[in-house]
Amino acid sequence: MKTILAGYDGTQAAEHALERVAELARAFGSKVFVVSVSAPEPVAIPGAFGLMPYDYSPPVSDVLDDDLWTQHRTQVEAFFAGRHVPVEFVGVRGLPAEEIVELAEDRGADLIVVGTREAGFLERLLVGSVSQGVARRARCDVLIVHPLEHG
């Protein structure tokens, strides 16, 4: 396993997934790519003349993306500091599942690692799950890291 790609969004679930990535990368001597995806927020546009409303994704500010990616890069670098794992951070804009899979293909990843925070039924129905989207689209293996049990 030469290359591992991890999705990162700054959440506790993503931090937990990075722990698993670090363990695997050390065990296999893998290079790690950590990707942070800035997804544009859709805006609901009311339908004119009795037509159904639709979603429009406005352009996302590059400044907001840069701030997010700088914050995530700093967190990722701090996480991997002293772990002796070669890591490269990549910030991209788009739909998270699609961008993660595309970058994994571009970088020749053998494994994609993503965290999941166990969203509720309604949230999964309305928003969808990035981890499930990655698992459906990826051509390489996908490891979905579940949250730690508290109790």
FIKOLZA-1660 file (N, C-alpha, C; in steps of 0.1 Angstrom, whole numbers, plus 5000, padded with zeros to 4 digits):
% residues 151
   i   px   py   pz ch aa at
   1 5009 4988 5000  A  M  N
   1 5000 5000 5000  A  M CA
   1 5009 5012 5000  A  M  C
   2 5011 5018 4988  A  K  N
   2 5021 5029 4987  A  K CA
   2 5015 5043 4990  A  K  C
   3 5002 5044 4987  A  T  N
   3 4996 5058 4988  A  T CA
   3 4982 5057 4994  A  T  C
   4 4980 5065 5005  A  I  N
   4 4967 5066 5012  A  I CA
   4 4962 5080 5010  A  I  C
   5 4949 5082 5007  A  L  N
   5 4943 5095 5006  A  L CA
   5 4933 5096 5017  A  L  C
   6 4933 5107 5025  A  A  N
   6 4923 5109 5035  A  A CA
   6 4915 5121 5033  A  A  C
   7 4902 5120 5035  A  G  N
   7 4894 5132 5034  A  G CA
   7 4894 5139 5048  A  G  C
   8 4894 5152 5048  A  Y  N
   8 4895 5159 5060  A  Y CA
   8 4887 5172 5060  A  Y  C
   9 4878 5173 5070  A  D  N
   9 4869 5185 5071  A  D CA
   9 4870 5192 5084  A  D  C
  10 4880 5189 5093  A  G  N
  10 4882 5196 5105  A  G CA
  10 4874 5191 5117  A  G  C
  11 4865 5181 5114  A  T  N
  11 4856 5176 5125  A  T CA
  11 4864 5165 5133  A  T  C
  12 4857 5162 5144  A  Q  N
  12 4863 5151 5153  A  Q CA
  12 4864 5138 5146  A  Q  C
  13 4854 5135 5137  A  A  N
  13 4854 5123 5129  A  A CA
  13 4866 5122 5120  A  A  C
  14 4869 5134 5114  A  A  N
  14 4880 5134 5105  A  A CA
  14 4894 5133 5113  A  A  C
  15 4894 5138 5125  A  E  N
  15 4906 5137 5133  A  E CA
  15 4908 5122 5136  A  E  C
  16 4897 5115 5140  A  H  N
  16 4898 5101 5143  A  H CA
  16 4903 5093 5131  A  H  C
  17 4898 5096 5119  A  A  N
  17 4902 5090 5107  A  A CA
  17 4917 5092 5104  A  A  C
  18 4922 5104 5107  A  L  N
  18 4936 5107 5106  A  L CA
  18 4945 5098 5115  A  L  C
  19 4940 5095 5127  A  E  N
  19 4947 5086 5136  A  E CA
  19 4949 5072 5129  A  E  C
  20 4938 5067 5123  A  R  N
  20 4939 5054 5116  A  R CA
  20 4948 5055 5104  A  R  C
  21 4948 5066 5096  A  V  N
  21 4957 5068 5085  A  V CA
  21 4971 5068 5090  A  V  C
  22 4975 5075 5101  A  A  N
  22 4988 5075 5106  A  A CA
  22 4993 5061 5109  A  A  C
  23 4984 5053 5116  A  E  N
  23 4988 5039 5119  A  E CA
  23 4991 5031 5107  A  E  C
  24 4982 5032 5097  A  L  N
  24 4984 5024 5084  A  L CA
  24 4996 5029 5077  A  L  C
  25 4998 5042 5076  A  A  N
  25 5009 5047 5068  A  A CA
  25 5023 5043 5075  A  A  C
  26 5023 5043 5088  A  R  N
  26 5036 5038 5095  A  R CA
  26 5038 5023 5092  A  R  C
  27 5027 5015 5093  A  A  N
  27 5028 5001 5091  A  A CA
  27 5032 4997 5077  A  A  C
  28 5027 5004 5067  A  F  N
  28 5030 5001 5053  A  F CA
  28 5040 5010 5047  A  F  C
  29 5045 5020 5053  A  G  N
  29 5055 5029 5047  A  G CA
  29 5048 5037 5036  A  G  C
  30 5036 5041 5038  A  S  N
  30 5028 5048 5028  A  S CA
  30 5030 5063 5028  A  S  C
  31 5028 5069 5016  A  K  N
  31 5027 5083 5015  A  K CA
  31 5012 5087 5017  A  K  C
  32 5010 5098 5023  A  V  N
  32 4996 5102 5026  A  V CA
  32 4993 5115 5020  A  V  C
  33 4981 5116 5013  A  F  N
  33 4976 5128 5008  A  F CA
  33 4963 5131 5017  A  F  C
  34 4962 5143 5022  A  V  N
  34 4951 5147 5030  A  V CA
  34 4944 5158 5021  A  V  C
  35 4931 5156 5018  A  V  N
  35 4923 5165 5010  A  V CA
  35 4912 5171 5018  A  V  C
  36 4911 5184 5017  A  S  N
  36 4900 5192 5022  A  S CA
  36 4892 5198 5011  A  S  C
  37 4879 5195 5011  A  V  N
  37 4871 5200 5000  A  V CA
  37 4862 5211 5005  A  V  C
  38 4862 5222 4998  A  S  N
  38 4853 5233 5001  A  S CA
  38 4841 5232 4991  A  S  C
  39 4830 5229 4997  A  A  N
  39 4818 5227 4988  A  A CA
  39 4810 5240 4988  A  A  C
  40 4806 5244 4976  A  P  N
  40 4797 5256 4975  A  P CA
  40 4784 5253 4981  A  P  C
  41 4778 5263 4988  A  E  N
  41 4765 5261 4995  A  E CA
  41 4754 5264 4984  A  E  C
  42 4745 5255 4982  A  P  N
  42 4734 5257 4973  A  P CA
  42 4724 5268 4978  A  P  C
  43 4719 5276 4969  A  V  N
  43 4709 5286 4973  A  V CA
  43 4696 5282 4966  A  V  C
  44 4685 5281 4974  A  A  N
  44 4672 5277 4968  A  A CA
  44 4667 5290 4961  A  A  C
  45 4663 5288 4949  A  I  N
  45 4658 5299 4940  A  I CA
  45 4643 5295 4938  A  I  C
  46 4634 5304 4942  A  P  N
  46 4620 5301 4940  A  P CA
  46 4617 5300 4925  A  P  C
  47 4608 5291 4921  A  G  N
  47 4605 5289 4907  A  G CA
  47 4596 5300 4903  A  G  C
  48 4598 5305 4890  A  A  N
  48 4590 5315 4885  A  A CA
  48 4578 5309 4877  A  A  C
  49 4568 5316 4876  A  F  N
  49 4556 5312 4868  A  F CA
  49 4551 5298 4871  A  F  C
  50 4551 5295 4884  A  G  N
  50 4546 5282 4889  A  G CA
  50 4556 5270 4887  A  G  C
  51 4568 5273 4883  A  L  N
  51 4578 5262 4881  A  L CA
  51 4583 5258 4895  A  L  C
  52 4589 5246 4896  A  M  N
  52 4594 5241 4908  A  M CA
  52 4607 5249 4912  A  M  C
  53 4609 5251 4925  A  P  N
  53 4622 5258 4929  A  P CA
  53 4634 5249 4925  A  P  C
  54 4645 5255 4924  A  Y  N
  54 4657 5248 4921  A  Y CA
  54 4669 5254 4929  A  Y  C
  55 4679 5246 4930  A  D  N
  55 4691 5250 4937  A  D CA
  55 4702 5256 4928  A  D  C
  56 4708 5267 4932  A  Y  N
  56 4718 5273 4924  A  Y CA
  56 4730 5274 4933  A  Y  C
  57 4742 5270 4928  A  S  N
  57 4754 5271 4936  A  S CA
  57 4762 5283 4932  A  S  C
  58 4762 5294 4940  A  P  N
  58 4769 5306 4936  A  P CA
  58 4784 5304 4937  A  P  C
  59 4792 5312 4930  A  P  N
  59 4806 5311 4931  A  P CA
  59 4811 5313 4946  A  P  C
  60 4820 5305 4950  A  V  N
  60 4826 5305 4963  A  V CA
  60 4838 5315 4963  A  V  C
  61 4839 5323 4974  A  S  N
  61 4850 5332 4975  A  S CA
  61 4863 5325 4976  A  S  C
  62 4873 5328 4968  A  D  N
  62 4886 5322 4970  A  D CA
  62 4892 5325 4984  A  D  C
  63 4889 5337 4989  A  V  N
  63 4894 5341 5002  A  V CA
  63 4889 5331 5013  A  V  C
  64 4876 5328 5012  A  L  N
  64 4870 5319 5022  A  L CA
  64 4877 5305 5021  A  L  C
  65 4879 5300 5008  A  D  N
  65 4885 5288 5006  A  D CA
  65 4899 5288 5012  A  D  C
  66 4907 5298 5009  A  D  N
  66 4920 5299 5013  A  D CA
  66 4921 5299 5029  A  D  C
  67 4912 5306 5035  A  D  N
  67 4912 5306 5050  A  D CA
  67 4909 5292 5055  A  D  C
  68 4899 5285 5050  A  L  N
  68 4896 5272 5054  A  L CA
  68 4907 5263 5052  A  L  C
  69 4913 5263 5040  A  W  N
  69 4924 5254 5037  A  W CA
  69 4936 5257 5045  A  W  C
  70 4939 5270 5048  A  T  N
  70 4950 5273 5057  A  T CA
  70 4948 5267 5071  A  T  C
  71 4936 5269 5076  A  Q  N
  71 4932 5263 5089  A  Q CA
  71 4934 5248 5089  A  Q  C
  72 4929 5241 5079  A  H  N
  72 4929 5227 5078  A  H CA
  72 4944 5222 5076  A  H  C
  73 4951 5229 5068  A  R  N
  73 4966 5225 5066  A  R CA
  73 4973 5226 5079  A  R  C
  74 4971 5237 5087  A  T  N
  74 4977 5238 5099  A  T CA
  74 4974 5227 5109  A  T  C
  75 4961 5223 5109  A  Q  N
  75 4957 5212 5118  A  Q CA
  75 4963 5199 5114  A  Q  C
  76 4963 5196 5101  A  V  N
  76 4969 5184 5096  A  V CA
  76 4984 5183 5098  A  V  C
  77 4991 5194 5096  A  E  N
  77 5005 5195 5098  A  E CA
  77 5008 5193 5113  A  E  C
  78 5000 5199 5122  A  A  N
  78 5002 5197 5136  A  A CA
  78 4999 5182 5140  A  A  C
  79 4989 5176 5134  A  F  N
  79 4986 5162 5137  A  F CA
  79 4997 5153 5133  A  F  C
  80 5003 5155 5122  A  F  N
  80 5014 5146 5117  A  F CA
  80 5028 5149 5121  A  F  C
  81 5029 5161 5128  A  A  N
  81 5042 5165 5133  A  A CA
  81 5048 5154 5142  A  A  C
  82 5060 5149 5139  A  G  N
  82 5067 5139 5148  A  G CA
  82 5062 5125 5145  A  G  C
  83 5053 5123 5136  A  R  N
  83 5048 5109 5134  A  R CA
  83 5056 5102 5123  A  R  C
  84 5065 5109 5117  A  H  N
  84 5074 5102 5106  A  H CA
  84 5066 5096 5095  A  H  C
  85 5055 5104 5090  A  V  N
  85 5047 5099 5079  A  V CA
  85 5048 5110 5069  A  V  C
  86 5052 5107 5056  A  P  N
  86 5052 5117 5046  A  P CA
  86 5038 5121 5042  A  P  C
  87 5034 5134 5044  A  V  N
  87 5021 5138 5041  A  V CA
  87 5021 5151 5032  A  V  C
  88 5011 5151 5024  A  E  N
  88 5009 5163 5015  A  E CA
  88 4994 5167 5016  A  E  C
  89 4992 5180 5019  A  F  N
  89 4978 5186 5020  A  F CA
  89 4974 5191 5007  A  F  C
  90 4961 5189 5003  A  V  N
  90 4956 5194 4991  A  V CA
  90 4942 5200 4994  A  V  C
  91 4940 5212 4990  A  G  N
  91 4927 5219 4991  A  G CA
  91 4920 5220 4977  A  G  C
  92 4908 5215 4976  A  V  N
  92 4901 5216 4964  A  V CA
  92 4887 5221 4966  A  V  C
  93 4880 5226 4956  A  R  N
  93 4866 5230 4956  A  R CA
  93 4858 5221 4948  A  R  C
  94 4846 5218 4953  A  G  N
  94 4837 5210 4946  A  G CA
  94 4828 5201 4955  A  G  C
  95 4822 5191 4950  A  L  N
  95 4814 5182 4958  A  L CA
  95 4823 5172 4965  A  L  C
  96 4823 5171 4978  A  P  N
  96 4833 5163 4985  A  P CA
  96 4835 5149 4980  A  P  C
  97 4825 5141 4979  A  A  N
  97 4827 5127 4975  A  A CA
  97 4834 5126 4961  A  A  C
  98 4829 5134 4952  A  E  N
  98 4835 5134 4938  A  E CA
  98 4849 5138 4938  A  E  C
  99 4852 5149 4945  A  E  N
  99 4866 5154 4945  A  E CA
  99 4875 5145 4952  A  E  C
 100 4871 5138 4963  A  I  N
 100 4880 5129 4970  A  I CA
 100 4883 5117 4961  A  I  C
 101 4873 5111 4954  A  V  N
 101 4875 5100 4945  A  V CA
 101 4884 5104 4933  A  V  C
 102 4882 5116 4928  A  E  N
 102 4889 5120 4916  A  E CA
 102 4904 5122 4920  A  E  C
 103 4906 5129 4932  A  L  N
 103 4920 5131 4936  A  L CA
 103 4927 5117 4939  A  L  C
 104 4920 5108 4945  A  A  N
 104 4925 5095 4947  A  A CA
 104 4930 5088 4934  A  A  C
 105 4922 5089 4924  A  E  N
 105 4925 5084 4911  A  E CA
 105 4938 5091 4905  A  E  C
 106 4938 5104 4906  A  D  N
 106 4949 5112 4901  A  D CA
 106 4962 5109 4908  A  D  C
 107 4961 5106 4921  A  R  N
 107 4974 5103 4929  A  R CA
 107 4977 5089 4930  A  R  C
 108 4969 5080 4924  A  G  N
 108 4971 5066 4924  A  G CA
 108 4970 5060 4938  A  G  C
 109 4960 5064 4945  A  A  N
 109 4958 5059 4959  A  A CA
 109 4954 5045 4959  A  A  C
 110 4959 5037 4968  A  D  N
 110 4956 5024 4970  A  D CA
 110 4944 5023 4980  A  D  C
 111 4942 5033 4988  A  L  N
 111 4932 5033 4999  A  L CA
 111 4928 5047 5001  A  L  C
 112 4914 5049 5003  A  I  N
 112 4909 5061 5007  A  I CA
 112 4903 5059 5021  A  I  C
 113 4906 5069 5030  A  V  N
 113 4901 5068 5044  A  V CA
 113 4893 5080 5047  A  V  C
 114 4881 5078 5051  A  V  N
 114 4872 5089 5055  A  V CA
 114 4865 5086 5068  A  V  C
 115 4863 5096 5076  A  G  N
 115 4855 5094 5088  A  G CA
 115 4841 5096 5086  A  G  C
 116 4833 5091 5095  A  T  N
 116 4818 5093 5095  A  T CA
 116 4814 5097 5109  A  T  C
 117 4804 5106 5109  A  R  N
 117 4799 5110 5123  A  R CA
 117 4786 5105 5126  A  R  C
 118 4781 5095 5118  A  E  N
 118 4768 5088 5120  A  E CA
 118 4757 5099 5121  A  E  C
 119 4755 5105 5110  A  A  N
 119 4744 5115 5108  A  A CA
 119 4731 5108 5110  A  A  C
 120 4721 5115 5114  A  G  N
 120 4707 5109 5116  A  G CA
 120 4701 5106 5103  A  G  C
 121 4690 5099 5103  A  F  N
 121 4683 5095 5091  A  F CA
 121 4679 5107 5082  A  F  C
 122 4673 5117 5088  A  L  N
 122 4669 5128 5080  A  L CA
 122 4680 5136 5074  A  L  C
 123 4691 5137 5081  A  E  N
 123 4703 5144 5075  A  E CA
 123 4709 5136 5064  A  E  C
 124 4710 5123 5065  A  R  N
 124 4715 5114 5054  A  R CA
 124 4706 5115 5042  A  R  C
 125 4692 5116 5045  A  L  N
 125 4683 5116 5034  A  L CA
 125 4684 5130 5026  A  L  C
 126 4685 5141 5034  A  L  N
 126 4685 5154 5027  A  L CA
 126 4699 5158 5022  A  L  C
 127 4709 5155 5029  A  V  N
 127 4723 5159 5026  A  V CA
 127 4731 5148 5019  A  V  C
 128 4729 5136 5024  A  G  N
 128 4737 5125 5019  A  G CA
 128 4749 5123 5027  A  G  C
 129 4756 5113 5025  A  S  N
 129 4768 5109 5033  A  S CA
 129 4780 5109 5024  A  S  C
 130 4790 5117 5028  A  V  N
 130 4802 5118 5020  A  V CA
 130 4809 5104 5020  A  V  C
 131 4809 5098 5031  A  S  N
 131 4816 5085 5032  A  S CA
 131 4809 5074 5023  A  S  C
 132 4796 5074 5023  A  Q  N
 132 4789 5065 5014  A  Q CA
 132 4791 5069 4999  A  Q  C
 133 4791 5081 4996  A  G  N
 133 4794 5086 4983  A  G CA
 133 4807 5082 4978  A  G  C
 134 4817 5083 4986  A  V  N
 134 4831 5079 4983  A  V CA
 134 4831 5064 4981  A  V  C
 135 4825 5056 4990  A  A  N
 135 4825 5041 4989  A  A CA
 135 4818 5037 4976  A  A  C
 136 4808 5044 4972  A  R  N
 136 4801 5040 4959  A  R CA
 136 4809 5043 4947  A  R  C
 137 4816 5054 4947  A  R  N
 137 4823 5059 4935  A  R CA
 137 4838 5054 4933  A  R  C
 138 4844 5051 4944  A  A  N
 138 4859 5048 4944  A  A CA
 138 4862 5035 4936  A  A  C
 139 4873 5035 4930  A  R  N
 139 4878 5023 4923  A  R CA
 139 4888 5015 4931  A  R  C
 140 4893 5022 4942  A  C  N
 140 4902 5015 4952  A  C CA
 140 4894 5012 4964  A  C  C
 141 4901 5006 4974  A  D  N
 141 4895 5003 4987  A  D CA
 141 4892 5015 4994  A  D  C
 142 4881 5015 5002  A  V  N
 142 4877 5026 5011  A  V CA
 142 4876 5021 5025  A  V  C
 143 4882 5028 5034  A  L  N
 143 4880 5025 5049  A  L CA
 143 4872 5036 5055  A  L  C
 144 4860 5033 5060  A  I  N
 144 4852 5043 5067  A  I CA
 144 4854 5041 5082  A  I  C
 145 4860 5051 5088  A  V  N
 145 4863 5051 5102  A  V CA
 145 4851 5056 5110  A  V  C
 146 4846 5048 5118  A  H  N
 146 4834 5051 5126  A  H CA
 146 4839 5058 5139  A  H  C
 147 4830 5066 5145  A  P  N
 147 4833 5074 5157  A  P CA
 147 4836 5064 5169  A  P  C
 148 4844 5069 5178  A  L  N
 148 4847 5061 5190  A  L CA
 148 4834 5060 5199  A  L  C
 149 4832 5049 5205  A  E  N
 149 4821 5047 5214  A  E CA
 149 4824 5053 5227  A  E  C
 150 4814 5061 5232  A  H  N
 150 4815 5067 5245  A  H CA
 150 4807 5060 5255  A  H  C
 151 4813 5055 5265  A  G  N
 151 4804 5048 5275  A  G CA
 151 4811 5038 5283  A  G  C
% end
